[in-house]
């Protein structure tokens, strides 16, 4: 059994939906205090309420992860409310599909800001907190798309997700002086509300093409994040783990 993270303060960006909500629930089930950071109030309130109804501790704060002042304010308020930040899950991301011919420079910049710049901003805002505490953990949600595979319409998305892994190598070296680790989870196809739009038949075909014959659950990503947050992972930093049911294995 992993060492308990009960009582630890965890920020989950994008914790109001999908994978982030799964991460938030997994951490809350272990007794952590979860701060959900997202833009939309309705989903964030609902996610926090679901966790509280299940006996956990969760609050939410409005935050645009692409905006430095917004990120700083969110981290400062979390420290006020929870007494610190032990673990940052930099998870929020967007994945609009646009082929390059139709992709505007603004489309590119928007995805880079929300997926990649945000990772830097969230880590930067937490550094003084980690420094003061003498410890910290960062878990980044990257993807297999970009670092390992490609997908038409996701040139900007793939570049942002590969960029996160490039960022974390140097970040791991810099954060080590604050006894802080940073690692990434690289999900494959995870079943979220967003995927439902693709239709039942498409999802069945997708699942059949995966060696473990199912789409990933949000909890699969939450559990990998939990490992990186645990004491047992104290000597692991600058690394990434693929959680994809074997999707990227060669035939
Ligand atoms: P969802 O669309 O289900 O959820 C995205 C979350 O991020 C929401 O809570 C959303 O809230 C938040 N968010 C988006 N933009 C911002 C912003 N600017 N500031 C703050 N919060 C923001 O996505 P997923 O759960 O599917 O994806 C989560 C992460 O997992 C992403 O980084 C994605 O790249 C990665 N991933 C997902 C895979 C999958 O199969 N689903 C596969 C591989 C990686 P709001 O809009 O209210 O701000």
Boltz pocket constraint, residues with backbone or C-beta under 6 A from the ligand:
constraints:
  - pocket:
      binder: B
      contacts: [[A, 13], [A, 14], [A, 15], [A, 16], [A, 17], [A, 18], [A, 19], [A, 20], [A, 37], [A, 38], [A, 39], [A, 40], [A, 41], [A, 43], [A, 63], [A, 64], [A, 65], [A, 66], [A, 90], [A, 91], [A, 92], [A, 93], [A, 94], [A, 95], [A, 114], [A, 141], [A, 142], [A, 143], [A, 144], [A, 186], [A, 187], [A, 188], [A, 189], [A, 190], [A, 191], [A, 192], [A, 193], [A, 194]]
      max_distance: 6.0
